[in-house]
Amino acid sequence: MSHFQSVARVPGDPILGLMEAFRADPSPAKLDLGVGVYKDAQGRTPIMAAVKLAEQRLLSSETTKGYTSGHGDAEFGELLLRLVLGQDSPLLAGQRGGQRAGTTQTPGGTGALRLTADFLYHCLPGRGIWLSDPTWPIHETIFAEAGLAVHHYPYVGADNRLDVEGMLAALEQVPSGDVVLLHACCHNPTGFDLSRDDWYRVLDVVRRRELLPLIDFAYQGFGDGLEEDAWAVRLFAAELPELLITSSCSKNFGLYRERTGALIVCAADHDKLLDVRSQLASLARNLWSTPPAHGAAVVAAILGDPVLSLQWQTELDAMRERVLRLRHGLVEALQPFGLAERFAHIAVQRGMFSYTGLSPEQVRRLREESSVYMVGSGRANVAGLDEQRLGELAAAIARVC
């Protein structure tokens, strides 16, 4: 008898498969615009200097490898709350009966999403969740695997333009009590972000329809700045009694492999916050027991030290500004081919990703003819561009357009 006889093989993750194809490509001119990591001018994903300094301090001062608590590193949690909600947030000031926001540390932002999914399924049964169309593909599977009914609202149309009116019209029809997932900034995969006026309109619908907002905040600091990117999150936290936020330190601290993130809960009062956190600790116990410590300790060391924090912010600013230069540089490089207007949206988008508007066939040709790798939807990781090869890439795009 074979116990595994009925186990079928499933297709691999398309982005991971793209990575493998890129590695196997012998072309010296190959270009990886697929996987979502920041790369420097040498094509490396660097360790930030502030991170290295924090790790050196930890190496000499760490006294234990014991477990953290179910909610993770308490210092990390408090400092991350202030980074996300603001130093002077009334939710943290103990007003109106005590602190109204708390963190549960998770293995990356993905872990925060999975913990959220289990919380919604077990503690708010029957709620559906609404995702933007398109959204990060893992959003789809995480919530579906947890047993939630997954629905969609329009976000970017067939014309590769932000469809705010379609989004709002769809949200007006969402059943009261359902959950709506919103991207705080640097929308993945499109790079198109809502304006502040748009956010006020979304807030109005969410409040009137009594929806529960879940804001995915994976790219703080990569859009327009640490404070600017948190604007919508802080607006919703100030205006609504309840809010869920998934935060990731992968991009802005470069801690991709350390899996450092958190689920932030904002509740109507301190007692209800404790109720929710008790459920999260119980759910996390059955998922990963306690979260990994190293990345959280690094983040806490940086945010808790004014000198390290300033150095980190300076490095993050430089990363963001480089990505913005690459966006504008690519559009300029397309000018001689008469394509600058067609691809002008690349300079308007924010964050690491761009919905280029290239078709799956054009993406295939780019890969086969020019060894340029990007996701079949046309999503490109702008942070993977080489500033010295923008003209070469523009010429390759022109050949398939």
N, C-alpha and C positions, 0 to 999 in steps of 0.2 A: 504494500500500500504506500502510495506517495502522498504525504500530507499536503505538499505544495503543487499537486498536479493541476489544480484549477486556478492557480495564481497566474494571471496574464501579465504580459509586459505592457507598460504604459509609455506613451511618448514622453521624451525628456522635456524639461522646461525649455521653451524656445530661445530665451535669452542666454541660458547656460549653453545650449547647443550652438548658438552663434559664437560664443566665446571659444568653444572647441574648434569650430570651423576656422576662426580667425587664427588660432594658434597653429593649425595645420597648414595654413596658407604659406607657401614658400616665398611669395612676392615680397621684395624688400620695400615696396611702396605701399604695403597694406595699411589700412587706417581703420581703427576700431571706434565706431560711434554707437555701439550697442549697449554694453553694460554700463549701468548708472553709477559710475564712480568719478570723482574729480581726478584730473591728471594735470601735471605741471607741463612746462615747456619741453621737458625731456621725455614726456610720455609716461611718467611715473606717478603713482598715487603716493604722495609723500606723507611722512609722519610730521605733524606740526611741531615746531621747535618748543612751543609751550607744553605740548604733550610729553615730549622727551624730558624736559626739565621736571615736570610733575612726576613722571615715572622714576626718575633718578631719586627724587625725594622719598617716594614711596618705598623704593627698594631699600633705602637705608633706615627708614623709620617703621616699616611694617613689622608688627609683632605677632600676628596670628594669621592662620589660614582657616579659621573657624567659619561656620556658616553665618551669613547675614540673616536678618529677620525676613519674615514673609513679605514685608513691604520693601525690603532692600535697605540700602544705606540711607540712614535718616538724614545725614548732612547733605548728601546728594539730592535727596527729595526736596528738602527745604530750599536749597539754592536753585534747583531747577524750577521750582514754583515761582520764584522771584524773577528768574530769567524769562519765563513764559508769560506770567500774569503782571509783572512789573513790581518794582521794589515797594511801591506805595499802594499796592492793590488793597482795597478794603476787605477783600475775601481772606486776606492773611493777617489782618490787623486785630483780630479778636473782637471786632464790632458785632453788634446784633447777636450776642449769645455765643461768641467763640469763632474760631477759624472755620471757614466754610469750604476750603479747598485742601486736597491732599493728594499725594502721589503714591503709586504703587510701582516700584521699579520692575522692569521687564527685560527679557532678552531682546533688545532692539525695539524699534518701532513696530516691527512685524509681530513681536510677542505682545505688545500693547494692544494691537488690533485683535489678536486671537483672544486675549483675556477679555476685551470688550465684547467680542462675539459671544463668548460663553456666559458672561454676565447678562447680556440681553436675553439670551435663550432661557437661562435658568431663572432669572429674577424678574424679567419683564416679558413673560410668555405671550406669544401671539403678535408681537410687534414685528412689522416688516422693516427692512432697511432699504434706503434709496441711495443709489450711487450715481455719480455723473456718467454720462455717456459721451466720450470714453472715460475710463478711469484706470488706475494701476491694476493690471490683471489679477494680482494677488488679493485685492479687495474682494473680487468676485468669489474666489474659492474659499477664502477664510470664513466669510459669513455663511456661505452655502454649506460648507462642511460642518459648521456649528449648528446647523438646522434652521437658520433664519430664511424667511422668504425674501429673496433679493429682487429689487425693482430698480428702474433707472429713470433719470430725468435728463433731458437734453442739455448739452453743454457746448459742444463744438459741432457745427453742422457740416454737411457735405461740401460746403464752400470753404471749409477750413477757417471759419470765423466764429468767435464767441457768440453763442445764442442765448443772451440773457433773458430775452422775452420768452423764449421757449422754456427755459429753465423755470422762470417764475410761474408761468402758466401751468406747468406740470406740478410744481410744488403746491399750488392752490388746490390740487385734486388729491393730494396725499392724505390718507386717513388720519384723523386726529390720533396722536399718541405714537405714530410711527417715528422711526429714526432716520435722519437725513445726514449723510456723510458729506462734509465740505472740506475742500483743500484750503488751508490757511493762506498759502502762497506757493508760487512755483509749481503750479498744477502739473501733476504727473498723470498722463504722459504729454500733455499738450503745450505746457508753458504759458497758456493764456490764463491771466488772473482777473478776478473781478475788481472793478474800481470801488472806491469808498462809497460812492452813491449806490452802486449795485449791492454792496454789502448791507446798506441800510434797508434796501428793498427786500433782500432775502430775510433779514432779521424780522421785518414786519410780517412776512408770510409765516415764518417759523413761530412767531409769538401768537398770531391770530389762529393758526391751525393747531396750536398746542403740540408742536412737534418737538422731539428731543434731538438737538444738534450734537453730532460727533464731528469734531474738527481734527483732521489729520494734519499734524504740524511736523513734517519730516525735514523741512529745509529752512529753518529759522536762520536768517543771516545771509542766505544765498539769493534772496530776491532784491530788496532795496536796502537792507540793513537789519540788525537785530531788533531794534525798537520798531522800525517801520513794518517789518514783516509780522510782528505780533499785534498789529493794530486791530484786525478783525477779531482775533481771539479775545482780546481785552474788551472790545465792544460787546461781544456776546456774553462774556463773563459778568460785565457790569449791568447789562440790561435784562438778563434772564436768570431765574433762580437755579436752574439746573443745566449742566453742560458737561460733556465728556471731551477730553483732549488726549490724543495720542502724540507723544513727543519722542523724537529720535535724536541721538547724538552721533549718528553714523557720519553724516555729511559735514555738519558744522564743526565737529571736533576731529574728523577724519578717523573715527573709531569703528570702521566698518566691521572688522573681524572680532571686536570686543563685545558686540551685541549689547549696546547700552541704550536703554530707552525707558519710558514710563507712561503709565496711564494716569492722567490727572482727572480727578472728579471734583466738580463744583456742585455743591448741594445747597438747599434752601437754608439750612441751619447746621450747627455743629453736630447735634445728635444724629441727624439723618446722614451726615457725612460718615460718622462712625458706623452706622448701620451698613452703609454701602461698602465701606472699607473692610468690614468683617466678612462680607460675602466675597470680596475680591481676594482676600488672603486665603479663604477656603478654596476658591477655585484655582488660584495659583498653586496651592499645595498639590493639587492633582495634575497640574501641567508641568511644572519644573521645580516644585518644592520651594527653593529659594533661588534668587537670581545670581548671576555671576558678579563678582565683586570688583575686578580690576578696573574695568572701564568707568564704573561709577566713582571709584576712588580717584581716578585721574580727573574726571570732570569736577568733582568736589574740590580737589586740590587747586584747580585752576580758578574756578569761580570764587573760591574762598580766599584767594590771595590777590590783592589789587595789582601787583606787578605782573604776575602770570596772566591775570585776566586781561590786562591791557595788551600784553603781547599777543595773546590768543585773538583778541578782537582785531588787532592790526593785521595779523595773518589772514584771518577770515575776510576782512575787507579786501585784501589784495587778491584773494581767490575769487571773490564775487566780481571785483572790477576786471579781472582777467577774462572771466566768462563773458562779461558784457562787451569787452573789446573784441572778443572772438565773434560774437553775434554781429556787431556792426562791421567787423572786418570781412566776414563772409558775404554779407549783403553788398559791400563795396566791391568785393572780388567778382561778384556776379554781374556788375555793371557793364563791363565790356561785352558781355554775351547777351545783353538786352534783357536780363532776368532779375534785375534789382527790384523792380516794382512788384513782380510776381512773388518774390520771396521777402518782401519788406517786413512781413510779420515776424520774421526771425529776430529782428532787432527790437521788436516791441515785447516779445515774450520774455519771461523771467525764469531764472533757475537753470538747472542743468540740462533740461530737455526742451526739444522743439518738435512740434508737429509740423514737419516740413511741407506737407502737402504732396509729397512724392507718392506715386501709386505703388502697390506691391510689385508690379512688373518693372517699374523704374528702379525700385530698390534691388530687385533681382539682378538687373543689368549692371547696376553700380557694383554689386558684389562680384559678378562673373567677369566683367570687363575691366574694372578698375581696382578690385580688391578693397572696396569701401564697404564696410559692414555696418548696417543699421537694422532695426526691427522692421519687419514686413509692413507694419502700419505706416511707415515713414517717420516714426519717432527717432530722432537723433540725439545722442548725448553731446551737446555742444561743448561740454568740458573735456571731451576727448579730442577736440580739434588741435591741430598743430599750426601755430601762427605763421610758420614759414611755408606752409603748404596750402594756404587758403586758395591761392590761384589755381593750384593743381586740382583741388577739390571742386572749385567752381567750374573748371573745364570739364571734369568728369560729369558733373550734374548737367551741364549744357549738352553733353553728348547724348544723354538719355531723355532730354526734354525736347 
